[in-house]
Amino acid sequence: MAVVIKTDNKWRNLLYGYELPVKWRKEFDWIKNDEEYENTNFVKVPGKHVWYYAVNEFMSIPRGVGAGFPEFHAWDGYMNDTYSSGVLIKLSSDGEQYKIGRFYS
């Protein structure tokens, strides 16, 4: 089954914890205090249904022969939403920006 990746290829600035809308904090109940929020980076996935993810929730993309889907090798991390869909992230070399994509199979 082919994997389809959709992205607008736009670089966006990572969000610091204090920039995360307060109503979204309940989604990250594993973060226990304000200091942890300040030290956690978040990304916003734009679209019809906006969603926020903590950068450290993404899994690294395996590299090398036979490692996962070759379509993912241009990306740095992924997170599954369902068995066959999810979100991809590409981080800039300075670690301050990201690109976001969605994948489906």
N, C-alpha and C positions, 0 to 999 in steps of 0.2 A: 504494500500500500504506500502510495506517495505521500510525502510530507509537504504541506503548503505553509509557507511563512508569509505573513502580512506585516509590513512595517512602513512607517512614513520616513524612516531614515533620518529623523531630526534628532540632533543632540539637545538634551535638556539638562539643567542643573540638578544635581542630587539635592534632596531636601534634608535638612537637619531636623532633629526631633521637635524642636520648638516651632518649626514651620508646619508640622503635621496638624491638620484641623483637629480640634479637641474631640469632636464626635467620632473620629476614627480611632482614638486611643483604646476603646473597648475591643477593637479587633486585635490588638497587640497586648493582651492581658499577661503575656509572659514577660513583658517589660515591667519591672516592679516599682521604679521610682523616677523622678524627674531627671536625675543625673544620667541614668541609662538612656532615657529618651534623647537627651542632648547629645549623647555619644553614638546614637544609632542613625544611620542614613536610610532614607526612604526614597522610593520612586513612585511616581504617579503614572498610572496607565490610563491614557486618555481614551475617549470614545463615548459611545452611547451610555455605558455604565462605567463611570470612573471608579477606579480602585487603586488602593495604595498597598505597596509591599515594602517590607524591610529588606534591604540589600542582602543581609546575612541569611535570609530565608532561601535564597537561590542555591541550587546545587551546581557545582562546577561541571563544565562540559568535558567529558573524557576526550583525550587526544590520541592519535596514533591509528595504525592499521586495525580495522575491525572494531573500533571504539564507537559505539552508538551510531547515531545518524550522521552521515557526513554533511548533511545540510546544516547541521548545528555548528560546525567547526568555525564559522566566522563570528560566533557568539561566545560569551564568557560564562553564561549561566542560564539555567532554566528552572521553571517551576510548573508542575503539572496542575491543571485545574480539574481535568478528568483523565481517564485512561488514555485518550487519544488527542488531547488538546492542552495548551498551556501558554506560558509567557516566557519569552527569551529576553536576556539583557546583555548588552555590550557596554563595557565601561571604558571611558577614555583613558589614555595613558597616564594622565595626571590624577585620575581617580575622582574628578570633580563633576563629570558629566556622564550621561548614559543615553543609549538608544534602547528602545523597547520594541518588541515584536510579539506577535501571537502566532502559534503554530497549531495546525490541525492535520489529522491524517484520516 
